[in-house]
Amino acid sequence: MPDNLPDLVIVIPYLPDREITSNTRAPWQVVWAGRRQAKEDAMALIREQGWFSDPLPFADVTLHFHAGDLLHRDLDNLIGGAKPFLDALVTCGVIEDDDTKHMRLCEPIYTAERGGEPTTTITVVKGRRP
């Protein structure tokens, strides 16, 4: 596969829920259930694409958050809320681990448009260790 093509792209049909971000004041049971559901949703989308390769030894991962409205959002909360999605990449064997030895989190992208559908797109490209 050429270097510029992604190895995996998954589109999650929502933004990370604010109840699973690090600034939530929700009870731990709500946070845990929300994170578990987010991870399971991402795992289902990865399996749907049929990832059966060995884990990438190192990957560049890009998060693209697209809001369906023009509300301003705190980007670091969206990134924190995306942690279950990154955990799904490890559980499904796309990457070996989500630490800095195995993954580089590229600069996140945030876009918004009125009337659009909210999505979180995760793009994984085989990378080279820095």
C-alpha positions, -999 to 999 in steps of 0.1 A, spaced: 0 0 0 14 34 -9 26 55 21 0 83 15 -31 61 17 -47 54 51 -46 19 64 -79 24 82 -106 51 83 -136 48 106 -165 73 108 -183 72 141 -217 89 137 -214 112 167 -190 134 186 -177 121 219 -203 126 246 -195 152 272 -204 127 299 -172 107 290 -148 136 290 -124 143 318 -144 174 330 -176 155 336 -194 156 369 -215 126 360 -215 96 384 -188 70 377 -214 44 365 -226 68 338 -190 76 327 -181 39 326 -211 29 306 -206 58 282 -170 49 276 -177 12 272 -204 20 246 -181 44 227 -154 17 226 -179 -10 215 -192 13 187 -157 19 174 -148 -18 176 -179 -27 156 -169 -2 128 -134 -16 128 -146 -52 125 -171 -41 98 -141 -30 77 -125 -64 82 -92 -56 99 -73 -89 99 -37 -77 96 -11 -77 122 -10 -46 144 9 -17 129 42 -13 147 38 25 146 9 46 134 -1 82 128 -36 87 140 -57 117 131 -90 126 148 -114 147 128 -144 161 148 -172 174 126 -201 192 144 -235 194 129 -241 228 143 -221 260 148 -216 257 186 -180 262 199 -165 232 216 -135 227 237 -111 207 216 -92 191 245 -124 177 259 -132 162 225 -98 146 224 -102 132 259 -136 119 250 -121 101 220 -100 79 243 -124 49 240 -121 51 202 -83 49 205 -86 20 230 -107 2 203 -79 4 179 -57 -15 204 -84 -40 213 -91 -48 176 -54 -52 168 -49 -22 145 -21 -8 167 0 -25 193 -6 1 220 -19 37 222 13 50 239 39 72 222 61 43 214 35 29 190 13 58 180 16 95 171 -16 115 176 -15 140 148 -30 175 151 -68 171 155 -92 187 131 -124 204 140 -150 215 115 -186 226 119 -216 233 96 -252 241 104 -275 212 96 -247 186 90 -244 153 108 -219 152 137 -191 127 132 -158 116 145 -135 103 118 -104 84 128 -77 79 102 -49 55 108 -18 55 86 13 34 90 40 57 103 76 59 111 89 62 146 103 97 153 
